[in-house]
Amino acid sequence: MDLEGKVVVITGGGAGIGAAMARAMAKANARHIVVTDINFENAQAIAGEVNGSARMVDVAKEEQIIELVHDVEQQHGPIELFCSNAGFVTNAGLEDTNERITQMWEVHVMAHIYAARAVLPQMIANGGGYLLNTASAAGLLTQIGSLAYSVTKGAAISLAQWLAITHYHQGIRVSVLCPQAVRTDIIINSPDSVPGEELEWEEGGVASSDGILEPELVALECISAIKDERFLVLPHRQVEDYIKYRAEDMDRWLSGMRRFQEKLYDGGDLPGDIMGLDGWTSL
């Protein structure tokens, strides 16, 4: 897809990768960019930069996604690209609460379903459209230290595959963004973040050794993938090698990840050791 003259919606567009997407798509001559974020002031700031419009949207609420799609169509015309990008991180294992796991499921999986459910009828009626869903290398590999992040990002990739297969004949194209570490505020904004204490986070299990990318580079990779109609968007190229390595010998890959986990925690509590017996019995 060529972005010139297109109407684009970006959720989670007030900062980080979403904001970089908005700027890059404006440079690619998108006709109008709708920047949404749960933080309306952030959305307004980015929308002002790209001469677009802003909206406060909680992607975990389907009625807000439905209303967003309806209003954009009425005010700016058919949506040709919907970037479902909102997300957050937590740092917990089986001890995590059902409520927190469910919240992440709503943002990382159901939000993509809500978006597709709301926008696909209009796209199909107009001959096609594009979905760009943000997941993570953690969904292709795993996320040491976060059960909920691993499971939901994996589900997001599975959903994107399903959409890419099921609706291809109706003109729908799908890409799924799977980066490792990107320089954003996602760690600071984590509900597990404690002021003065750095949350350990190795996106996809091997982020630090592979380098932290700037969001602008990730956004350009997204535009390239959309132009080429490429399903996997892998800003960290080595992730493709990791996927192949895992597919060739799952047991060997698991062994390597266990060693990496031990190195990461370096004698401290491993994720499975975080809670003692009293903690488990209180769940």
C-alpha positions in Angstrom: 0.0 0.0 0.0 1.1 3.5 -0.8 0.3 5.8 2.1 -0.1 8.9 -0.1 -3.6 10.3 0.2 -4.7 7.7 2.8 -6.7 8.2 6.0 -4.8 6.6 8.9 -5.8 5.8 12.5 -3.1 5.1 15.2 -4.0 3.9 18.7 -1.4 4.5 21.4 -0.2 7.3 19.1 0.7 9.8 21.8 4.2 8.7 22.4 6.9 6.2 21.5 6.4 4.0 18.4 2.9 5.3 17.8 4.1 8.9 17.7 6.9 8.0 15.4 4.4 6.2 13.1 2.3 9.4 12.9 5.3 11.5 12.0 6.6 9.1 9.4 3.2 8.6 7.8 2.7 12.4 7.6 6.0 12.5 5.7 4.7 9.8 3.5 1.8 12.2 2.6 -1.0 10.4 4.3 -4.1 12.6 3.8 -5.2 12.6 7.4 -3.9 11.0 10.6 -6.1 10.4 13.6 -3.9 10.1 16.7 -5.6 8.3 19.6 -4.3 7.7 23.1 -5.6 7.1 26.6 -3.6 10.3 27.4 -5.5 13.0 25.4 -2.9 15.7 25.9 -0.2 13.5 24.3 -2.5 12.7 21.4 -3.2 16.4 20.9 0.5 17.2 20.8 1.3 14.6 18.2 -1.8 15.4 16.1 -0.7 19.0 16.1 2.7 18.1 14.8 1.3 16.1 11.8 -1.7 18.4 11.2 -4.1 15.6 12.1 -6.8 15.2 14.7 -6.7 13.7 18.2 -9.0 11.6 20.3 -8.9 10.0 23.7 -9.5 6.3 23.4 -9.3 3.4 25.8 -8.7 0.5 23.4 -9.9 -2.0 26.0 -13.4 -0.6 25.6 -15.0 -1.9 22.3 -17.7 0.8 22.3 -15.0 3.5 22.1 -13.3 1.8 19.1 -16.7 1.5 17.3 -17.4 5.2 17.9 -13.9 6.1 16.8 -14.3 4.3 13.5 -17.7 5.7 12.9 -16.7 9.3 13.6 -13.5 9.1 11.5 -15.5 7.8 8.5 -18.1 10.5 8.9 -15.5 13.3 9.2 -12.6 12.2 7.0 -13.8 9.4 4.8 -13.0 5.7 4.8 -10.1 4.5 6.9 -7.5 2.8 4.7 -4.9 2.0 7.4 -5.7 1.2 11.1 -2.6 0.9 13.3 -3.6 -1.0 16.5 -0.6 0.0 18.6 -1.5 0.5 22.2 0.3 -1.6 24.8 2.0 -1.8 28.2 4.3 -4.1 30.2 4.3 -5.8 33.5 6.8 -7.9 35.4 5.2 -11.0 37.0 4.7 -14.7 36.6 2.0 -17.1 37.8 1.6 -15.0 40.9 0.1 -12.2 38.8 -3.5 -11.5 39.5 -6.3 -12.5 37.2 -7.4 -8.9 37.0 -3.9 -7.7 35.7 -3.6 -10.6 33.3 -7.1 -9.8 32.0 -6.3 -6.1 31.6 -3.3 -7.0 29.4 -5.3 -9.4 27.4 -7.9 -6.7 26.7 -5.2 -4.2 25.5 -2.9 -6.6 23.6 -5.5 -9.0 22.1 -9.1 -7.8 22.4 -8.2 -4.3 21.2 -6.9 -5.8 17.9 -10.2 -7.8 17.6 -12.3 -4.7 18.4 -10.4 -2.7 15.8 -10.7 -5.4 13.1 -14.4 -6.0 13.9 -15.1 -2.2 13.6 -13.1 -1.3 10.6 -13.2 -4.4 8.3 -16.8 -4.1 7.1 -16.0 -0.6 5.7 -12.7 -1.6 4.3 -14.1 -4.6 2.5 -17.0 -2.6 1.1 -14.4 -0.2 -0.3 -12.3 -2.9 -1.9 -9.7 -3.4 0.8 -7.6 -1.8 3.5 -4.7 -2.4 5.8 -4.2 -3.5 9.4 -0.9 -2.9 11.2 -1.0 -4.6 14.6 1.8 -4.0 17.2 2.9 -7.2 18.9 6.5 -7.9 20.0 9.5 -10.2 19.5 8.3 -11.6 22.8 5.3 -13.0 21.0 7.5 -14.9 18.6 10.0 -16.0 21.3 9.0 -15.4 24.9 9.4 -12.7 27.6 11.5 -13.7 30.6 9.8 -12.4 33.7 6.4 -11.7 32.3 3.8 -14.4 31.8 1.1 -12.0 30.7 3.2 -10.2 28.2 4.4 -13.4 26.6 1.0 -14.9 26.3 -0.8 -11.9 25.0 1.8 -10.9 22.5 1.8 -14.4 21.2 -1.9 -14.3 20.9 -1.7 -11.0 19.0 0.6 -12.6 16.4 -1.8 -15.6 16.1 -4.7 -13.2 15.6 -2.8 -11.3 12.9 -2.1 -14.5 11.1 -5.8 -15.5 11.2 -6.8 -12.1 9.8 -4.2 -12.2 7.1 -5.5 -15.6 5.9 -9.2 -15.2 6.4 -9.7 -11.8 4.8 -7.0 -11.7 2.1 -9.4 -12.4 -0.7 -11.5 -9.4 0.4 -8.6 -7.0 -0.1 -7.4 -6.9 3.5 -3.7 -6.8 4.1 -2.1 -7.3 7.5 1.3 -6.6 9.0 2.4 -7.4 12.6 5.2 -5.4 14.3 7.5 -7.5 16.4 10.4 -5.4 17.7 12.8 -6.1 20.6 13.9 -3.1 22.7 12.8 0.3 21.4 13.6 3.6 23.2 10.2 4.5 24.5 8.5 5.3 27.9 6.9 1.8 28.1 9.1 0.8 31.1 8.5 4.1 33.0 4.8 3.9 32.3 4.5 0.2 33.5 2.2 -0.3 36.5 5.2 -2.2 38.0 7.6 0.8 37.7 8.9 2.2 41.0 10.4 5.7 41.0 14.2 5.3 41.4 14.2 1.6 40.6 14.8 0.4 37.1 12.4 -2.4 35.9 14.5 -5.1 34.3 13.2 -5.7 30.8 14.7 -7.8 28.0 12.1 -7.6 25.2 12.0 -11.0 23.5 14.6 -12.3 25.9 17.7 -10.9 24.2 17.1 -7.1 23.8 20.2 -5.5 25.4 22.7 -7.5 23.4 20.9 -6.7 20.2 20.6 -3.0 20.7 17.9 -0.5 21.6 16.4 1.0 18.4 15.0 4.5 18.1 11.2 4.6 17.4 11.8 6.5 14.2 13.7 3.6 12.7 10.9 1.2 13.8 8.3 3.5 12.1 10.3 3.6 8.8 10.4 -0.2 8.9 6.6 -0.3 9.3 6.2 1.9 6.3 8.5 -0.3 4.3 6.5 -3.4 5.3 3.2 -1.8 4.4 4.5 -0.8 1.0 5.7 -4.3 0.4 2.7 -5.9 2.1 5.0 -7.9 4.3 3.4 -9.7 7.2 6.3 -9.8 9.8 7.8 -6.4 10.6 11.2 -7.2 12.3 13.2 -4.0 13.0 15.7 -6.2 14.8 16.8 -8.4 11.8 18.3 -11.1 14.1 14.9 -12.0 15.4 14.3 -13.9 12.1 17.4 -16.0 12.9 16.1 -16.7 16.4 12.8 -17.9 15.0 14.6 -20.3 12.7 16.8 -21.5 15.5 13.9 -22.3 17.7 12.0 -24.1 14.9 15.0 -26.3 14.2 15.5 -27.5 17.7 13.0 -26.4 20.3 14.7 -28.2 23.2 18.0 -26.6 22.5 16.4 -23.2 22.2 14.7 -23.7 25.6 18.0 -24.7 27.2 19.6 -21.5 25.8 16.8 -19.4 27.1 17.1 -21.0 30.6 20.8 -20.1 30.6 20.0 -16.6 29.5 17.5 -16.3 32.4 20.0 -17.4 34.9 22.5 -14.9 33.6 19.9 -12.1 33.6 19.0 -12.7 37.2 22.6 -13.4 38.2 22.0 -15.2 41.5 18.9 -13.2 42.4 15.3 -14.5 42.4 14.3 -16.2 39.2 10.7 -15.6 38.1 9.6 -19.0 39.4 11.1 -18.2 42.8 9.5 -14.8 43.3 6.8 -16.1 45.7 7.2 -18.5 48.5 4.6 -21.0 49.8 2.8 -18.4 51.8 2.4 -16.3 48.7 1.0 -19.1 46.7 -1.5 -20.2 49.3 -2.8 -16.6 49.5 -3.8 -16.5 45.9 
